Amino acid sequence: MNMNFEEDLINKPSHYHKNEIDVNGYLEKHFPKEGGYTVAEGFYIGNVIKYVSRYKNKNGLQDLEKAAANLKLLIELEKANECS
């Protein structure tokens, strides 16, 4: 059996598919088009989940900081929506 394989970093990077969980599939299932989220909300939510789920296998603390920045943007968006 040939265990040498080249990872597909474009279509299926391993850091998004750990422990049988596909981050993109999760987002598609839990945040469907008809789910009532705006594009911006979906973008921020997806980025938070993406960065937190991969931080140990990719960029460490930098990915956690990216997740925090996206969560902050989502919070600011939600506060603006409450005021309008």
N, CA and C atoms as a LAMMPS dump frame, in Angstrom:
ITEM: TIMESTEP
0
ITEM: NUMBER OF ATOMS
252
ITEM: BOX BOUNDS ff ff ff
-5.0000000000000000e+02 5.0000000000000000e+02
-5.0000000000000000e+02 5.0000000000000000e+02
-5.0000000000000000e+02 5.0000000000000000e+02
ITEM: ATOMS id mol type element x y z
1 1 1 N 0.847 -1.186 0
2 1 2 C 0 0 0
3 1 3 C 0.885 1.239 0
4 2 1 N 0.605 2.174 -0.879
5 2 2 C 1.384 3.403 -0.99
6 2 3 C 0.845 4.444 -0.032
7 3 1 N 1.628 4.771 0.993
8 3 2 C 1.189 5.745 1.993
9 3 3 C 1.641 7.155 1.633
10 4 1 N 2.427 7.295 0.575
11 4 2 C 2.866 8.614 0.133
12 4 3 C 1.795 9.215 -0.769
13 5 1 N 1.286 10.346 -0.372
14 5 2 C 0.299 11.025 -1.188
15 5 3 C 0.537 12.515 -1.085
16 6 1 N 0.135 13.198 -2.119
17 6 2 C 0.278 14.648 -2.114
18 6 3 C -1.033 15.256 -1.648
19 7 1 N -0.969 16.077 -0.633
20 7 2 C -2.162 16.711 -0.081
21 7 3 C -2.721 17.729 -1.067
22 8 1 N -4.046 17.752 -1.193
23 8 2 C -4.729 18.735 -2.044
24 8 3 C -5.01 19.969 -1.193
25 9 1 N -4.08 20.918 -1.194
26 9 2 C -4.191 22.114 -0.352
27 9 3 C -5.262 23.082 -0.832
28 10 1 N -5.723 22.942 -2.053
29 10 2 C -6.757 23.83 -2.578
30 10 3 C -8.159 23.311 -2.246
31 11 1 N -8.432 22.062 -2.554
32 11 2 C -9.786 21.529 -2.42
33 11 3 C -10.072 20.799 -1.111
34 12 1 N -9.046 20.244 -0.477
35 12 2 C -9.283 19.495 0.755
36 12 3 C -8.051 19.513 1.655
37 13 1 N -7.72 20.706 2.183
38 13 2 C -6.558 20.766 3.069
39 13 3 C -6.842 20.018 4.373
40 14 1 N -5.869 19.292 4.862
41 14 2 C -6.077 18.443 6.037
42 14 3 C -6.465 19.237 7.279
43 15 1 N -6.02 20.498 7.402
44 15 2 C -6.336 21.261 8.603
45 15 3 C -7.809 21.659 8.675
46 16 1 N -8.599 21.413 7.621
47 16 2 C -10.042 21.645 7.666
48 16 3 C -10.825 20.346 7.786
49 17 1 N -10.141 19.228 7.874
50 17 2 C -10.808 17.93 7.869
51 17 3 C -10.253 17.02 8.963
52 18 1 N -10.232 17.494 10.161
53 18 2 C -9.7 16.715 11.274
54 18 3 C -10.817 15.908 11.938
55 19 1 N -10.491 14.691 12.331
56 19 2 C -11.416 13.838 13.086
57 19 3 C -12.766 13.675 12.402
58 20 1 N -12.733 13.445 11.098
59 20 2 C -13.949 13.186 10.319
60 20 3 C -14.889 14.386 10.217
61 21 1 N -14.439 15.561 10.603
62 21 2 C -15.283 16.751 10.529
63 21 3 C -14.77 17.654 9.42
64 22 1 N -15.645 17.976 8.499
65 22 2 C -15.337 18.878 7.393
66 22 3 C -15.904 20.243 7.758
67 23 1 N -15.041 21.226 7.99
68 23 2 C -15.492 22.55 8.427
69 23 3 C -16.478 23.149 7.429
70 24 1 N -16.182 23.061 6.148
71 24 2 C -17.09 23.625 5.149
72 24 3 C -18.438 22.917 5.164
73 25 1 N -18.432 21.597 5.277
74 25 2 C -19.688 20.848 5.356
75 25 3 C -20.49 21.222 6.591
76 26 1 N -19.812 21.406 7.716
77 26 2 C -20.47 21.824 8.947
78 26 3 C -21.172 23.164 8.746
79 27 1 N -20.453 24.122 8.143
80 27 2 C -21.031 25.45 7.934
81 27 3 C -22.228 25.387 6.985
82 28 1 N -22.123 24.61 5.926
83 28 2 C -23.238 24.486 4.987
84 28 3 C -24.461 23.876 5.659
85 29 1 N -24.247 22.911 6.533
86 29 2 C -25.359 22.238 7.218
87 29 3 C -26.001 23.136 8.278
88 30 1 N -25.204 23.833 9.052
89 30 2 C -25.725 24.607 10.18
90 30 3 C -26.112 26.037 9.84
91 31 1 N -25.677 26.52 8.69
92 31 2 C -26.004 27.877 8.274
93 31 3 C -26.49 27.871 6.822
94 32 1 N -27.665 27.267 6.6
95 32 2 C -28.186 27.175 5.23
96 32 3 C -28.578 28.548 4.688
97 33 1 N -28.707 28.61 3.365
98 33 2 C -29.051 29.87 2.694
99 33 3 C -30.311 30.487 3.295
100 34 1 N -31.278 29.663 3.621
101 34 2 C -32.544 30.184 4.143
102 34 3 C -32.523 30.355 5.665
103 35 1 N -31.358 30.346 6.272
104 35 2 C -31.232 30.407 7.724
105 35 3 C -31.403 31.778 8.345
106 36 1 N -31.504 32.826 7.562
107 36 2 C -31.734 34.143 8.118
108 36 3 C -30.475 34.909 8.476
109 37 1 N -29.307 34.427 8.1
110 37 2 C -28.065 35.137 8.365
111 37 3 C -27.706 35.994 7.161
112 38 1 N -27.152 37.176 7.411
113 38 2 C -26.665 37.999 6.308
114 38 3 C -25.342 37.414 5.806
115 39 1 N -24.907 37.863 4.661
116 39 2 C -23.626 37.408 4.13
117 39 3 C -22.506 37.751 5.113
118 40 1 N -22.527 38.953 5.656
119 40 2 C -21.487 39.363 6.607
120 40 3 C -21.506 38.48 7.853
121 41 1 N -22.689 38.224 8.4
122 41 2 C -22.782 37.366 9.587
123 41 3 C -22.224 35.98 9.292
124 42 1 N -22.63 35.415 8.182
125 42 2 C -22.14 34.087 7.809
126 42 3 C -20.633 34.062 7.623
127 43 1 N -20.105 35.118 7.039
128 43 2 C -18.662 35.22 6.824
129 43 3 C -17.923 35.227 8.153
130 44 1 N -18.365 36.064 9.093
131 44 2 C -17.694 36.15 10.388
132 44 3 C -17.828 34.848 11.177
133 45 1 N -19.024 34.268 11.19
134 45 2 C -19.241 33.001 11.906
135 45 3 C -18.337 31.921 11.324
136 46 1 N -18.331 31.815 9.998
137 46 2 C -17.496 30.808 9.342
138 46 3 C -16.028 30.98 9.655
139 47 1 N -15.561 32.22 9.654
140 47 2 C -14.153 32.468 9.954
141 47 3 C -13.808 32.124 11.392
142 48 1 N -14.692 32.446 12.331
143 48 2 C -14.431 32.098 13.731
144 48 3 C -14.284 30.587 13.863
145 49 1 N -15.222 29.841 13.302
146 49 2 C -15.171 28.376 13.39
147 49 3 C -13.931 27.841 12.688
148 50 1 N -13.634 28.373 11.503
149 50 2 C -12.479 27.927 10.728
150 50 3 C -11.182 28.142 11.5
151 51 1 N -10.971 29.353 11.988
152 51 2 C -9.707 29.65 12.648
153 51 3 C -9.541 28.89 13.96
154 52 1 N -10.603 28.759 14.734
155 52 2 C -10.507 28.036 16
156 52 3 C -10.262 26.545 15.747
157 53 1 N -10.914 25.993 14.729
158 53 2 C -10.792 24.556 14.503
159 53 3 C -9.434 24.151 13.948
160 54 1 N -8.686 25.065 13.357
161 54 2 C -7.418 24.692 12.739
162 54 3 C -6.184 25.209 13.457
163 55 1 N -6.35 26.003 14.5
164 55 2 C -5.206 26.735 15.052
165 55 3 C -4.043 25.847 15.49
166 56 1 N -4.315 24.684 16.025
167 56 2 C -3.238 23.797 16.485
168 56 3 C -2.448 23.208 15.311
169 57 1 N -3.082 23.109 14.149
170 57 2 C -2.453 22.461 13.004
171 57 3 C -1.962 23.432 11.939
172 58 1 N -2.177 24.719 12.157
173 58 2 C -1.75 25.646 11.118
174 58 3 C -0.948 26.8 11.713
175 59 1 N -1.602 27.859 12.176
176 59 2 C -0.867 29.072 12.563
177 59 3 C -0.904 29.398 14.054
178 60 1 N -1.343 28.472 14.88
179 60 2 C -1.307 28.664 16.325
180 60 3 C -2.011 29.919 16.808
181 61 1 N -1.338 30.666 17.626
182 61 2 C -1.892 31.877 18.248
183 61 3 C -2.428 32.858 17.203
184 62 1 N -1.766 32.967 16.066
185 62 2 C -2.222 33.882 15.022
186 62 3 C -3.647 33.531 14.567
187 63 1 N -3.957 32.256 14.438
188 63 2 C -5.322 31.873 14.047
189 63 3 C -6.328 32.2 15.151
190 64 1 N -5.932 32.052 16.41
191 64 2 C -6.834 32.431 17.505
192 64 3 C -7.09 33.938 17.491
193 65 1 N -6.07 34.706 17.183
194 65 2 C -6.242 36.159 17.087
195 65 3 C -7.141 36.533 15.906
196 66 1 N -7.02 35.808 14.8
197 66 2 C -7.908 36.04 13.656
198 66 3 C -9.349 35.7 14.031
199 67 1 N -9.541 34.61 14.773
200 67 2 C -10.883 34.236 15.224
201 67 3 C -11.455 35.327 16.12
202 68 1 N -10.648 35.833 17.032
203 68 2 C -11.099 36.896 17.941
204 68 3 C -11.466 38.159 17.164
205 69 1 N -10.683 38.49 16.148
206 69 2 C -10.97 39.682 15.339
207 69 3 C -12.298 39.52 14.599
208 70 1 N -12.56 38.33 14.067
209 70 2 C -13.821 38.098 13.368
210 70 3 C -15 38.08 14.335
211 71 1 N -14.8 37.543 15.537
212 71 2 C -15.857 37.563 16.546
213 71 3 C -16.159 39 16.955
214 72 1 N -15.147 39.822 17.091
215 72 2 C -15.346 41.236 17.425
216 72 3 C -16.164 41.931 16.338
217 73 1 N -15.857 41.646 15.077
218 73 2 C -16.627 42.233 13.977
219 73 3 C -18.084 41.783 14.01
220 74 1 N -18.311 40.514 14.331
221 74 2 C -19.683 40.002 14.433
222 74 3 C -20.422 40.68 15.579
223 75 1 N -19.757 40.865 16.701
224 75 2 C -20.37 41.551 17.849
225 75 3 C -20.714 42.987 17.49
226 76 1 N -19.804 43.679 16.83
227 76 2 C -20.066 45.066 16.414
228 76 3 C -21.232 45.132 15.446
229 77 1 N -21.326 44.192 14.529
230 77 2 C -22.429 44.142 13.579
231 77 3 C -23.752 43.909 14.311
232 78 1 N -23.75 43.018 15.27
233 78 2 C -24.955 42.715 16.046
234 78 3 C -25.386 43.928 16.883
235 79 1 N -24.445 44.609 17.482
236 79 2 C -24.771 45.826 18.249
237 79 3 C -25.361 46.895 17.338
238 80 1 N -24.812 47.067 16.154
239 80 2 C -25.338 48.049 15.191
240 80 3 C -26.751 47.684 14.765
241 81 1 N -27.013 46.38 14.61
242 81 2 C -28.357 45.936 14.227
243 81 3 C -29.374 46.176 15.347
244 82 1 N -28.942 46.051 16.597
245 82 2 C -29.837 46.301 17.723
246 82 3 C -30.206 47.774 17.836
247 83 1 N -29.307 48.647 17.441
248 83 2 C -29.53 50.086 17.548
249 83 3 C -30.38 50.624 16.395
250 84 1 N -30.524 49.86 15.324
251 84 2 C -31.292 50.384 14.184
252 84 3 C -32.726 49.922 14.166
